[in-house]
Amino acid sequence: TIPTEVGLLTKLEEINLGHNHMLRLIPTELGNLTNMRSFNFEVNRLSGTLPTELGMWSNQLQYFYLGENLMDGTIPTEFGNFGSSLLELRFNDIGITGTIPTEFGNFKNMERLDLNENKLGGTIVSELGRMTNLEYLNLNQNNNDGSSPDSTKPMFVERNGSLSPGGRMARELEMDSSPNRYGDQNLQMNSQNSELED
């Protein structure tokens, strides 16, 4: 269990408690750690919802790792407050539902975004097109309807089942009926349009 008293350590900038057997909820008191730059609780047994209070880590947080836990509920829109400081977010396989918040468009310097193996629905929000530094995007095994807005189509190509911008951007994304990749459909690059013309 994570002690609520950790929320009193207001100068704390980094927490790394990944690969343990931490149980129960993430305390709302951790929202008081407004100097947080790196938060790693991957591969534990945390449950419950994501506290909206963590959105108070605005403009400081760079790395947020929470993959492989037992969470539920949706991604709070308040997480959009992390803004352009956030570089990596890993929420893979934690059981979250709902949709990808449009506020993710605030992560303009995001390099890696992993939302693999959740229960997210809806379309790929067009606001992801603002992540012009994105190097890796994994949305596999969700409940999305598979459609991709026009603003994301110039950005991403598929690499090993994940969507990722290359050194030269893909011109076209196709839909494929392969199961278990991005819900019931798989986004992939048309091989004859693998590069933009000079």
Residue pairs with C-beta under 8 A, 6 or more apart in sequence:
1 22
1 23
1 24
2 17
2 22
2 24
2 25
2 26
2 27
2 30
2 46
3 27
4 27
4 29
5 29
6 12
6 15
6 27
6 29
6 30
6 33
7 27
7 28
7 29
7 30
7 31
7 32
7 33
8 29
8 32
9 33
10 32
10 33
10 34
10 35
11 35
12 33
12 35
12 36
13 35
13 36
13 37
13 38
14 36
14 37
14 38
14 39
15 33
15 36
15 38
15 39
15 40
15 41
16 38
16 40
17 40
17 41
17 44
18 40
18 41
18 42
18 43
18 44
18 65
19 42
19 43
19 44
20 43
20 44
21 44
21 45
22 41
22 44
22 45
22 46
23 44
23 45
23 46
23 47
24 46
24 47
24 48
25 46
25 47
25 48
25 51
26 41
26 46
26 48
26 50
26 51
26 54
27 51
28 51
28 53
29 53
30 51
30 53
30 54
31 51
31 53
31 54
31 55
31 56
31 57
32 53
32 56
33 57
34 56
34 57
34 58
34 60
35 60
36 57
36 60
36 61
37 60
37 61
37 62
37 63
38 61
38 62
38 63
39 57
39 61
39 63
39 64
39 65
39 66
40 63
40 65
41 65
41 66
41 69
42 65
42 66
42 67
42 68
42 69
42 90
43 67
43 68
43 69
44 68
44 69
45 69
45 70
46 66
46 69
46 70
46 71
47 69
47 70
47 71
47 72
48 71
48 72
48 73
49 71
49 72
49 73
49 74
50 66
50 71
50 73
50 74
50 75
50 76
50 79
50 96
51 76
52 76
52 78
53 78
54 76
54 78
54 79
55 76
55 78
55 79
55 80
55 81
55 82
56 78
56 81
57 81
57 82
58 81
58 82
58 83
59 81
59 82
59 83
59 84
59 85
60 85
61 82
61 85
61 86
62 85
62 86
62 87
62 88
63 87
63 88
64 82
64 86
64 88
64 89
64 90
64 91
65 88
65 89
65 90
66 90
66 91
66 94
67 90
67 91
67 92
67 93
67 94
67 114
68 92
68 93
68 94
69 93
69 94
69 95
70 94
70 95
71 94
71 95
71 96
72 95
72 96
72 97
73 96
73 97
73 98
74 96
74 97
74 98
74 99
75 91
75 96
75 98
75 100
75 101
76 101
77 101
77 103
79 101
79 103
79 104
80 101
80 103
80 104
80 105
80 106
80 107
81 103
81 106
82 106
82 107
83 106
83 107
83 108
84 106
84 107
84 108
84 109
85 109
86 107
86 109
86 110
87 109
87 110
87 111
87 112
88 110
88 111
88 112
88 113
89 107
89 110
89 112
89 113
89 114
90 112
90 114
91 114
91 115
91 118
92 114
92 115
92 116
92 117
92 118
92 138
93 116
93 117
93 118
94 118
95 118
95 119
96 115
96 118
96 119
96 120
97 118
97 119
97 120
97 121
98 120
98 121
99 120
99 121
99 122
99 125
100 115
100 120
100 122
100 124
100 125
100 128
101 125
102 125
102 127
103 127
104 110
104 113
104 125
104 127
104 128
104 131
105 125
105 127
105 128
105 129
105 130
105 131
106 130
107 113
107 130
107 131
108 130
108 131
108 132
108 133
109 133
110 131
110 133
110 134
111 133
111 134
111 135
111 136
112 134
112 135
112 136
112 137
113 128
113 131
113 134
113 136
113 137
113 138
114 136
114 137
114 138
115 138
115 139
115 142
116 138
116 139
116 140
116 141
116 142
116 162
117 140
117 141
117 142
118 141
118 142
119 142
119 143
120 139
120 142
120 143
120 144
121 142
121 143
121 144
121 145
122 144
122 145
123 144
123 145
123 147
123 148
123 149
124 139
124 144
124 147
124 148
124 149
124 152
125 149
126 149
126 150
126 151
126 152
128 134
128 137
128 151
128 152
128 155
129 149
129 151
129 152
129 155
131 155
134 155
134 164
134 165
135 164
135 165
136 162
136 164
137 156
137 162
137 163
137 164
138 161
138 162
138 163
139 162
139 163
139 182
140 161
140 162
140 180
140 181
140 182
141 180
141 181
141 182
141 183
142 182
142 183
143 183
144 182
144 183
145 183
145 185
146 175
146 182
146 183
146 184
146 185
146 186
146 187
148 173
148 187
152 173
153 170
153 172
153 173
154 169
154 170
154 171
155 165
155 169
155 170
156 163
156 164
156 165
156 170
156 173
156 187
157 163
157 164
157 165
157 166
157 169
157 170
157 173
157 188
157 189
157 194
158 164
158 186
158 187
158 188
158 189
159 166
161 181
161 186
163 187
168 195
168 196
169 196
170 189
170 190
170 193
170 194
171 190
171 193
171 195
171 196
172 189
172 190
172 193
173 187
173 188
173 189
173 190
174 187
174 188
174 189
174 190
175 185
175 186
175 187
176 185
176 186
176 187
176 188
177 184
177 185
177 186
178 185
178 186
